Structures are given as C-alpha cells and as structure tokens.
Amino acid sequence: MNAIYLCVYAQPWIQVSQQLESKFDIKPSYVVYWDVDKQSFTNMNWHNCYLQSLDQAWKGCDFPSYIDRYIFDEEELKAISHYELIALNMMDRLDPDGESFPFNTRLHFFRDLMGYWYTIVENRAIELVIAPSIPHRVFDYALYVVCKIKNIKFIMFQLTPFGSNSIIVDDIDNMPNLSIDNNDDLVPSKAIQDKITKVCGEYSKAIPDYMLKHEANDKKEYKLSSVKRLKKVLRPYRPRLKKPYTYWVKKGFSPKDARYSWREFYDMEAKRNEIVTRFREVYDNMTVSSLPDRFILVALHYQPEETSNPTGGVYSDQTLMIQLLDQHLPKDVTIIVKEHKSQFYTQLESASGRNTNFYQRIAKISDRVTFVSEDYNPFELIDKAQAVVTISGTIGWESAIRGTPAIVFGRAWYEQMPRVFKVKTKQDLQKALPQLKEQKNKDLHDEIIRFHAVLEDSFVLAKHYKTYLDNNDVTMEESAINIVDSLESFLNTNEGSS
C-alpha cells in the first residue's frame, strides 16, 4: 500500500513510517515535511519516495516536474463546489491585508493544487494519506478533497485539551461514533477528572493552555517592539540575497511567485497591525457592560484557523450562525456576541480574519444583537446564558460541564457529550431550541463523566504534532508505538469504509 505522509516532523513520524512499512507493508511514497527536518528525511533514501517541503507546498511549488496536472470539467467542479467554497475562504490566511489575493487568483490556485494532487495519487497509486492535523493550509485541504473524490482513506488527528492526547478521524465533518452504555459504571483517568473539576471552578484556574501561550506571546511581542523598530531602520542594510520567508501573497502575484523584500515585509506588517487596531476600536465602541435577563451567548472563534475552517464548513462565516439564531429564537431572547481574545493579538494572523465591516454586519442583523468585551469573564457569561453557541470551541465543552447547553455548528471533539447539540440545518436548530430550558443546570454529572471515560478509550497519546512537542507526558519512542497501534486498530475497524 502506497501512502502520503502530510506535514510531518522527523520524529516520531520517521519511526512510525518504518514500523508501518515493516508490519503492514505501508510504503512512504510521498512526504511533505517540515523544513527544519529536511536532512533527516533526505537521509532516509526511501525507494521512489518524493519529498516536498511544507514551505514550498504552502506556495503550491515543488510538485513533481514530470506530472501533467489534471484538468477538471464542469460536472466535476460542480460536484466539489462545496469544498471549493471552503477552500476559497481558507485562503484568507495567505492574504495579508484582505486585498492582495483576489477571487480569480484564489480560484486558479486551488484548482491547480487539486490538479497536481489528483495526478500524484493516480501516478503513485496512493491508497492512504496520513496527516498529524486536520488539513487547513489549503494545499493539504486540496489533497483531502481529491481523496474524497477518489475514495482514498485520509486519516488525521483531532487535538484535545488533555495533554498529548488526540483522536483519529477520517472525516472533517464528523467525529467517530462513541458507544456510550448508560449502564456502565465508567470513570475517566484522574487527569481528566482534575481538568473537569477545574472547569467547574474559577476561570482564572481553568484558562486553556493555548490562551495562556497567546497572551504570553503578545506580551513578548510588545516588549520586543523597540527591537522591531530598530530592525526597520536597519532593513536597507540586510544582505540583498536574503529575503524574508512568508507565505503571504503579494498583490498582483500568485502564491508561488510572491517574493517580499524586507521593506515590503515590514510595511505589510505595519499595515496589518493598523488593521487590527481599527477593527478593535470598532468592536470596543459596540460593547455593553450590563447583561440582559435572557440571552444566548455566541462565542466567536479566532480566525483564520482550523477550528473554524474547515471544521465549521460553511459556518466559518460566523455571521450565518447569528442570522439563523435571530430567525428562530424567541423574540425576547438577546443574542450576545463575544469576540475571541486572541483576535486582537497582532503577532497572530488576526488581520486576515477580520475587518471593520465584520462587526457592523453582525450588528445589523437585528436590534437584539449586542457585544460584550473580549475580557468579560467567560464562566460568568456561560452561567447566566440560556445556551452557548460556537463552531467547535473549548467554550462549548466548558459550558456543557458547567450546566449550560452548548450548540455547536461544526465538528467538535465533544459533540456527542450530554447537553451538547450539533446543528447543521434549520431543522437541527428548531429541534434543539425547545430542549435548552430543560437541559439548563440539569444534573448530568454521571453522564458527562461516563462520556469522558468512553472518549478516553479512543485517545492516542503521542507527540504527533508540533503543538505537543514540548509536552513531557509521553516519549517519542512511546509516541511512535502508540500511533502505530492506534492506526492499526483504526484501519482494521474501518476496513472497507469510505
């Protein structure tokens, strides 16, 4: 069986690939690797295995020169129009200022990527793709769509907030079904129980790790601002041959042809900071300090990122969730919108995820839509809300634990948890809304504990992705063993499924 390893680090993935080839004859035929590990992968000397760096893949470069890119006809493109729309929106992260990557250039870029991958999987007789994360960099998503078309197994790992534990999935839109027997007296590990206990307490003691990292990086960025100003003064003296690396698209160019000089890079960086400053001012001017008696909380996602696109599908346009809520909620229920705190951190890709029109468009949906500060205590909002609405955010899990129903519009690792309603259609929403009052503060503690115990059985404890590399809860050797064992179990369980 020929396989593609997509966006992998040398460790543990080289060891994983060796074990899979030895035990199951799964041969590495194509590898997209992180550039820091170039030498390690080059030294492998795999027979007939093509190596492509992630940096080049971002730009749609360095595909095999011998392949003829597949061209799709009208009927084929109609069949994937849903995926294409998601991909076009996904390209926001490549567009540094919202003006440099126009529609036609995006369209051509995605269709070219799909054409390359289509030919590659045929030319190399690919039967399996393994990715450490949900595809969200456009080039990897294009491969996912090709695998959907050609019925090729695409295995990926869904991160969880429980250390280095993740869950194997093969469908961006759905989590694997869990068999939860209400008669089983199951309990999860102490680590998970401790995490649940924290969520039941004060927010200051339960802040997610990624939020702490974002805040720390933002403070670090502020401290280094004077150093950055000095670099800008010195930029004309940088070696002319050394260019800044970025996957940002340059206006008037395709991603593969875009090259920034240091002056252009710093100018764009300054422009992006100004964009964030402007839309933050708009947001701040719209917020209120007091809460109404009855409200639904809509917790916006930081964008652009995988947790909303592709995980949310069409609901990566978060205004759509609010429009549907306004259409179906009782008229006396207020819709409170809270921005994700990370959206205002300039060291992230925030400028590509918002503009001043974003909040104004939401405000115009209805008079009952209002905003609260991004610093408002999330747990206070959760406890007072009738429900919390999110695409797939951690806040939905926290809400269900604390007694407030959660409505998720995307694929969430906790979507089968008690008090959580997955909504994809108007009918789903109409079915969920009448149940909110009965579910609010209902004693579901035992059911929630049992859900986590069953969920834990599907965990893969491994440093499979960059987010986990610094964790100390599992070694690289153990990671490789756990990944191989879990892949074997998953493939055996899902043999013959599409």
C-alpha positions in Angstrom: 0.0 0.0 0.0 1.5 3.4 -1.0 0.9 6.2 1.4 1.4 10.0 1.6 2.7 11.4 4.9 1.4 15.0 5.1 3.1 17.8 7.1 5.1 15.5 9.4 8.1 16.1 11.7 11.0 13.7 11.6 10.2 12.3 15.0 8.1 10.4 15.7 7.0 10.1 12.0 10.1 8.5 10.5 9.9 5.8 13.1 6.1 5.4 12.5 6.6 5.1 8.8 9.3 2.4 9.3 7.1 0.4 11.6 4.1 0.7 9.3 6.1 -0.5 6.4 7.7 -3.4 8.3 4.4 -4.6 9.9 1.8 -3.8 7.2 3.7 -3.0 4.0 2.5 0.6 4.0 5.2 2.3 1.9 6.0 6.0 2.1 5.5 7.2 -1.5 5.2 11.0 -0.9 6.2 13.0 2.1 5.5 16.7 2.9 7.9 17.5 5.7 8.7 20.5 8.0 11.7 22.3 6.7 13.6 22.0 10.0 13.8 18.2 9.4 14.9 18.3 5.7 18.2 16.5 6.3 16.6 13.7 8.4 14.1 12.9 5.6 16.7 13.2 2.9 18.9 10.7 4.7 16.1 8.1 4.7 16.7 7.3 1.0 13.3 5.8 0.6 12.8 4.0 -2.7 10.8 6.0 -5.1 9.5 8.4 -2.4 9.1 12.1 -3.4 10.0 14.7 -0.7 8.4 18.1 -0.7 9.0 20.8 1.9 6.0 22.3 3.7 7.2 25.8 2.9 7.1 25.1 -0.8 3.8 23.3 -0.5 2.3 26.4 1.1 3.0 28.3 -2.1 2.0 25.5 -4.5 5.6 24.9 -5.5 7.9 22.0 -6.0 5.4 19.4 -7.1 7.0 16.7 -9.3 8.0 18.2 -12.6 7.2 15.1 -14.5 3.4 15.1 -13.8 0.7 16.6 -16.0 -1.7 18.5 -13.9 -5.3 17.1 -14.1 -7.9 19.4 -15.5 -11.4 19.3 -14.1 -14.5 19.7 -16.3 -17.8 21.5 -15.4 -19.5 18.5 -14.0 -16.5 17.6 -11.8 -16.3 21.1 -10.5 -20.0 21.2 -9.7 -19.6 18.1 -7.6 -16.9 19.7 -5.4 -18.3 23.3 -5.3 -19.0 23.0 -1.5 -15.3 22.1 -0.9 -14.1 24.8 -3.2 -16.1 27.5 -1.4 -14.5 26.4 1.9 -11.0 26.5 0.3 -11.5 30.0 -1.1 -12.3 31.2 2.4 -9.4 29.2 3.8 -7.1 31.3 1.7 -7.7 34.4 3.9 -4.6 33.3 5.9 -2.5 33.7 2.8 -3.9 37.2 2.1 -2.1 39.6 4.5 -4.3 42.6 4.2 -7.5 41.3 2.6 -6.7 43.0 -0.7 -3.8 41.0 -2.1 -5.4 37.7 -3.0 -8.4 38.3 -5.3 -11.1 35.8 -6.2 -9.8 34.6 -9.6 -6.3 34.1 -8.3 -7.6 32.1 -5.4 -9.8 30.0 -7.7 -6.9 29.2 -10.0 -4.6 28.4 -7.1 -7.0 25.9 -5.6 -7.8 24.2 -8.9 -4.1 23.9 -9.7 -3.4 22.3 -6.3 -6.2 19.8 -6.8 -5.0 19.1 -10.3 -1.5 18.3 -9.0 -2.7 16.1 -6.2 -5.1 14.2 -8.5 -2.3 13.3 -10.8 0.0 12.4 -8.0 -2.4 10.0 -6.3 -3.1 8.3 -9.6 0.6 8.2 -10.7 1.8 6.8 -7.4 -1.2 4.5 -6.8 -1.9 6.2 -3.4 -4.3 4.3 -1.2 -3.7 6.1 2.2 -3.0 9.6 3.4 -1.8 10.2 7.0 -1.8 13.7 8.4 -1.0 14.7 12.0 -3.6 17.5 12.0 -6.8 18.5 10.3 -5.9 19.9 6.8 -6.2 23.7 6.9 -3.3 25.1 4.9 -5.1 24.9 1.5 -2.6 22.6 -0.2 -3.4 19.8 2.3 -7.1 20.5 2.1 -6.9 20.2 -1.7 -5.4 16.7 -1.2 -8.3 15.9 1.2 -10.8 16.8 -1.4 -9.1 14.7 -4.1 -9.2 11.8 -1.6 -12.9 12.3 -1.2 -13.4 12.3 -4.9 -11.3 9.1 -5.4 -12.5 7.3 -2.2 -9.0 7.2 -0.7 -8.6 6.8 3.0 -7.5 10.1 4.7 -6.5 9.7 8.3 -5.9 12.7 10.5 -5.7 13.5 14.2 -8.1 15.7 16.2 -6.3 17.5 19.1 -7.9 17.6 22.5 -7.2 19.7 25.6 -5.9 16.6 27.5 -2.1 16.7 27.3 -0.7 14.9 24.2 -3.9 13.0 23.6 -5.7 13.2 20.2 -8.4 11.2 18.4 -8.0 9.6 14.9 -10.7 10.8 12.5 -11.2 10.3 8.8 -14.0 12.8 8.1 -13.6 16.6 8.6 -17.3 17.0 9.3 -17.9 14.2 11.9 -16.3 12.5 14.9 -16.3 8.7 15.1 -19.4 7.4 16.9 -18.9 6.5 20.5 -20.8 3.6 22.1 -21.9 5.0 25.4 -23.8 2.4 27.6 -25.6 4.2 30.4 -25.4 1.1 32.5 -21.6 1.1 32.5 -20.1 2.5 35.7 -17.1 4.1 33.9 -14.8 6.8 35.1 -12.0 8.6 33.2 -8.4 9.0 34.4 -7.6 11.3 37.3 -6.0 13.8 34.9 -9.3 14.2 33.0 -11.3 14.3 36.2 -9.0 17.0 37.5 -9.5 19.0 34.3 -13.3 18.8 34.7 -13.0 19.9 38.3 -11.1 23.0 37.2 -13.7 23.9 34.6 -16.3 23.7 37.4 -14.3 26.3 39.4 -13.0 29.7 38.7 -12.0 30.8 35.2 -8.6 32.0 36.3 -7.6 28.5 37.2 -9.1 26.9 34.1 -7.7 29.1 31.3 -6.9 26.9 28.3 -3.1 26.4 27.7 -3.3 27.9 24.2 -4.8 31.1 25.6 -2.0 31.4 28.1 0.5 31.0 25.3 -1.2 33.5 23.1 -1.2 36.1 25.9 2.4 35.4 26.8 3.5 35.8 23.1 1.5 39.0 22.9 3.4 40.5 25.9 6.7 39.3 24.4 5.8 41.0 21.1 5.1 44.2 22.9 8.4 44.1 24.8 10.3 43.5 21.5 8.6 46.4 19.7 11.6 48.6 20.2 13.8 46.0 18.7 11.5 45.7 15.7 11.7 49.4 15.2 15.5 49.2 15.1 15.3 46.3 12.6 13.2 48.5 10.3 15.8 51.2 10.5 18.5 48.7 9.6 16.5 46.9 6.9 18.1 48.5 3.9 21.4 47.1 5.1 20.3 43.4 5.2 22.0 41.1 2.7 20.3 41.6 -0.6 20.2 37.8 -1.3 18.4 37.0 2.0 14.6 37.5 1.7 12.1 37.2 4.5 10.2 33.9 4.5 6.4 34.3 4.4 3.5 32.5 2.7 1.7 35.9 2.3 0.5 36.5 -1.2 1.9 39.7 -2.8 -0.6 41.9 -4.7 -0.5 41.1 -8.4 1.2 37.7 -7.9 0.2 34.1 -7.4 1.4 32.5 -4.2 4.2 30.6 -5.9 5.6 33.9 -7.5 5.2 36.1 -4.5 8.5 37.4 -3.0 8.7 40.1 -0.4 11.7 42.4 0.2 12.4 43.3 3.8 11.0 46.8 3.2 7.8 45.4 1.7 7.5 42.8 4.5 7.8 45.4 7.3 5.4 47.7 5.5 2.9 45.0 5.3 3.4 44.0 8.9 2.7 47.6 9.9 -0.4 47.7 7.7 -1.7 44.5 9.4 -1.2 46.0 12.8 -3.2 49.0 11.8 -6.0 46.8 10.5 -6.2 45.1 13.9 -6.1 48.4 15.7 -9.0 49.7 13.6 -11.3 46.8 13.9 -10.6 46.5 17.7 -11.7 50.2 18.0 -14.9 49.4 16.2 -15.5 46.4 18.5 -14.8 48.3 21.7 -17.3 51.0 20.7 -20.0 48.4 20.3 -19.7 46.6 23.6 -22.0 46.9 26.6 -21.3 46.3 30.2 -24.6 45.0 31.6 -26.2 41.7 30.7 -29.9 41.2 29.8 -32.1 38.7 31.7 -32.4 36.2 28.9 -29.6 35.7 26.3 -27.8 33.3 24.2 -24.0 33.7 24.1 -22.3 33.4 20.7 -18.6 32.9 21.3 -16.7 33.8 18.2 -13.7 31.9 17.0 -10.3 33.3 16.4 -9.8 33.4 12.6 -8.3 32.3 10.3 -7.7 28.9 11.9 -8.5 25.2 11.5 -11.1 25.3 14.3 -13.4 27.3 12.2 -12.2 26.4 8.6 -12.6 23.7 7.6 -14.0 22.4 10.9 -17.1 24.7 10.6 -17.8 24.1 7.0 -20.0 27.0 5.7 -20.3 28.2 9.3 -16.7 29.5 9.2 -18.8 32.6 8.1 -19.9 33.1 11.7 -22.5 35.7 10.8 -24.5 32.8 9.4 -24.9 31.2 12.8 -26.1 34.5 14.3 -28.6 35.0 11.4 -30.1 31.6 12.0 -30.4 32.2 15.7 -32.1 35.5 15.1 -34.5 33.8 12.7 -35.5 31.1 15.2 -35.0 32.3 18.8 -37.9 33.7 20.8 -38.1 37.4 20.3 -37.4 38.2 24.0 -34.0 36.5 23.9 -31.0 38.7 23.4 -28.0 37.5 21.3 -24.7 38.4 23.0 -21.6 38.2 20.9 -18.2 37.9 22.5 -15.0 38.2 20.4 -12.2 35.7 20.9 -9.4 37.5 22.9 -6.7 36.2 20.6 -8.3 38.1 17.7 -6.7 41.2 18.9 -3.2 39.8 19.2 -1.1 41.3 16.4 1.5 38.5 16.5 -1.1 36.1 15.2 -2.9 36.2 11.8 -5.7 38.4 13.1 -5.6 40.9 10.3 -6.5 38.2 7.8 -9.6 37.2 9.9 -11.5 40.4 10.5 -12.2 43.9 9.1 -14.2 46.8 10.4 -17.2 45.7 8.4 -17.4 42.3 10.2 -18.8 43.6 13.4 -21.0 46.2 11.7 -22.6 43.4 9.6 -23.3 41.4 12.7 -24.8 44.4 14.4 -27.2 45.0 11.5 -28.7 41.5 11.7 -31.1 42.6 14.5 -31.6 45.1 17.3 -31.3 42.3 19.8 -27.7 41.5 18.8 -25.1 43.1 21.1 -21.5 42.7 22.0 -19.5 42.3 25.3 -15.9 42.9 25.9 -13.4 40.2 24.9 -12.2 40.4 28.6 -15.6 39.6 30.1 -15.3 36.5 32.3 -16.4 33.6 30.1 -17.6 31.5 33.0 -19.9 34.3 34.2 -21.3 34.6 30.8 -21.7 30.8 30.5 -23.5 30.5 33.8 -26.0 33.3 33.0 -26.7 32.3 29.4 -29.5 30.1 28.3 -27.1 28.4 25.9 -23.6 28.9 24.4 -23.1 28.8 20.6 -19.8 28.0 19.0 -18.4 26.3 15.9 -16.2 23.9 17.8 -14.6 25.9 20.6 -13.5 24.8 24.0 -16.1 27.1 25.5 -18.8 24.7 24.3 -17.2 21.9 26.3 -16.8 24.2 29.3 -20.4 25.3 29.0 -21.8 21.8 29.0 -19.8 20.8 32.1 -20.9 23.9 34.0 -24.6 23.2 33.3 -25.4 25.4 30.2 -26.4 23.8 26.9 -23.9 24.2 24.1 -24.8 24.4 20.4 -22.0 23.5 18.0 -22.2 24.3 14.3 -19.0 22.4 13.3 -17.2 19.2 14.2 -16.3 19.3 17.9 -14.3 16.6 19.7 -17.0 16.7 22.4 -20.0 16.8 20.1 -21.5 13.6 21.5 -21.3 14.9 25.0 -24.5 15.3 27.1 -26.0 18.8 26.9 -24.3 19.4 23.5 -26.4 19.9 20.4 -24.8 19.6 17.0 -26.6 21.9 14.5 -26.0 21.9 10.7 -29.5 22.7 9.5 -32.5 24.8 10.4 -34.3 21.6 11.4 -31.5 20.8 13.8 -31.7 24.2 15.4 -35.5 24.0 15.7 -35.2 20.7 17.4 -32.5 21.9 19.8 -34.1 25.2 21.0 -37.1 23.7 22.9 -34.7 21.5 24.9 -32.5 24.2 26.2 -34.6 25.1 29.2 -34.9 21.5 30.4 -31.1 20.9 29.9 -30.0 24.0 31.7 -28.5 23.0 35.1 -29.9 19.5 34.8 -27.9 17.0 36.9 -25.9 15.2 34.1 -22.7 14.8 36.1 -22.6 11.0 35.9 -23.4 11.0 32.2 -20.7 13.6 31.5 -18.1 11.6 33.5 -19.1 8.5 31.6 -18.8 10.3 28.2 -15.2 11.3 29.1 -14.4 7.7 30.1 -15.6 6.3 26.8 -13.9 9.1 24.9 -10.6 8.4 26.6 -10.7 4.9 25.2 -10.2 6.4 21.7 -7.3 8.6 22.7 -3.9 8.4 21.1 -1.2 9.5 23.5 1.6 10.8 21.2 3.6 13.8 20.2 2.3 13.6 16.7 2.1 17.3 16.0 4.1 20.5 16.8 1.6 21.6 19.5 2.6 18.6 21.6 6.4 18.6 21.0 7.3 20.3 24.3 5.0 18.1 26.4 6.5 15.7 28.9 3.7 13.2 29.3 5.0 10.8 26.6 8.3 10.0 25.0 9.0 10.0 21.2 9.6 6.2 21.4 6.2 5.7 23.1 4.6 8.1 20.7 5.6 6.1 17.7 4.4 2.8 19.2 1.1 4.4 20.2 0.5 5.9 16.8 1.2 2.6 15.0 -1.0 0.6 17.4 -3.9 3.2 17.0 -3.6 3.3 13.2 -3.7 -0.5 13.0 -6.8 -0.6 15.2 -8.5 2.2 13.3 -7.7 0.7 9.9 -9.0 -2.7 11.0 -12.1 -1.3 12.5 -12.9 0.9 9.4 -11.7 -1.6 6.7 -13.8 -1.2 3.6 -15.4 2.1 4.7 -15.0 5.2 2.6 
